[in-house]
Amino acid sequence: MTTTNQPDIPYEQARDELLDVVRKLESGGVPLADSMALWERGEKLATICQQWLDGAKQKVAQARGPVTQS
Amino acid sequence: MALESSPEAPQPLGRVVQAVKGWVERCNAIWVEAQIIEIKRRAGATQFLVFRDLRAETSATVSCSSRVLDAAGPLSEGTTVTALIRPTVWSKNSSLTFECSEVRPSGEGRLLAQLEQRKRLLQAEGLFDPRRKKPLPFLPRGIGLITGANSAAERDVLTNIHLRWPSAQVVVRNALVQGPNAAEDVMLAIAELDAQPHVEVIIIARGGGSLEDLLPFSDEGVVRAVARAAAPVISAIGHEPDSPILDLVADLRASTPTDAAKRVVPDVSEETERISSARQRIWQALSIRLNREQEWLNQTRSRPVLSEPTASFDAHGERIGELRRRLALAIDHRLTAETQSLTNDLNRVRSMSPKATLDRGYAILVDGANASVKSVHDVDGGEDLIAHLADGHLVLETREIHPRNPMEDTE
């Protein structure tokens, strides 16, 4: 519980790249093979973002827990 | 002086006033002790003051030259003085005033003048400059306290500090707070406390007293010691009207020892409240931020390109299907066209075939060299010709030749 399992890239970077991927896919002008690669990358980035958010929520809950109890 | 007068033979007023003036001005100059209750500096050689008896209600108008007044040093209303005066009567309005030929502050007045002088000297050196004043630490690790032993001031300060911040550390250094040795002791106390690294602020406190009692706190040495001190110094001497020079050089002047205690530490319950509400706001801000990001992530993930990636593949699929259809259609058309063309050619070929001609009953004539005979001129008399019929051929001999056009000669 104490070991921080931090993703490789910072949250903002993952988020910005995810947005970029979505825009490219939605624009439609991407070759098929690239579309698949992009989608896979998008999924990975979304997972990283979620990891960050989950980690942050957990930290807040942990730090907050003892205070609200006292 | 004897001036005869009666209601029938009055004296002129002027003569009477002059007589009184002469009598009054026979008085010698005399040293008096008085308090200046009015002193108005004006341009010109003569200055006017109002003296009053120290205890009685009697007051007197005094005039003196600017030179005499200046020689007395700083004088202000309230200063006690001793002055050499002699009475004089102004002829014009017969008022009694005193001419002062010498004046000097005395007793408390002299003391006050001294202090005033010292104050001006130190001020000129810049010791009271507001920019020199150090800010107090918000929560000092150690608080130095200089008070008289077992004094009410000490109790007041300690009680109020611990009310506000129970765990405050106070280093008490009792000192003499009046008398001839007080100044030196206070100076020592300041140096001792200032030398301790964890003492971050020093309070000097004592209760009220007379001017003489509070003199040590106007001592030049004490004032300079405070100016030199590294830690900020709070002065809490006497009551509101008292103003020892310490008040001017201190980094903060408190009106009472209790006031000093309130200024030197924060109130623990107030601070706890503040921290608690600051915490709340942090959690709040964090929560909002996290929720916002989570919301964005959810929305982004639900966009079709991510949630249904095959949709874009379908687009490709459709395109392929479309092309396939067109391909099939194209092939069909081509085959149909080719077939048609072929059929047409076949029909044409077939229509050009001699077989049909023969079937219709015609014969094809050829000569011995198998060349077809198209004209009567191609044939010689008696030549053998072959006639092909539908079901075989005949060998014929030419017996007669008859051209259609008799003008042409065959032989």
Chai-1 contact restraints between the chains, C-beta under 6 A:
chainA,res_idxA,chainB,res_idxB,connection_type,confidence,min_distance_angstrom,max_distance_angstrom,comment,restraint_id
A,V22,B,R303,contact,1.0,0.0,6.0,A-B,restraint_1
A,V22,B,V305,contact,1.0,0.0,6.0,A-B,restraint_2
A,L25,B,V305,contact,1.0,0.0,6.0,A-B,restraint_3
A,E26,B,V305,contact,1.0,0.0,6.0,A-B,restraint_4
A,L32,B,H316,contact,1.0,0.0,6.0,A-B,restraint_5
A,S35,B,S312,contact,1.0,0.0,6.0,A-B,restraint_6
A,W39,B,P309,contact,1.0,0.0,6.0,A-B,restraint_7
A,G42,B,L306,contact,1.0,0.0,6.0,A-B,restraint_8
A,A46,B,R301,contact,1.0,0.0,6.0,A-B,restraint_9
A,C49,B,L297,contact,1.0,0.0,6.0,A-B,restraint_10
A,L53,B,E293,contact,1.0,0.0,6.0,A-B,restraint_11
A,L53,B,Q294,contact,1.0,0.0,6.0,A-B,restraint_12
A,A56,B,L290,contact,1.0,0.0,6.0,A-B,restraint_13
A,K57,B,L290,contact,1.0,0.0,6.0,A-B,restraint_14
A,V60,B,L286,contact,1.0,0.0,6.0,A-B,restraint_15
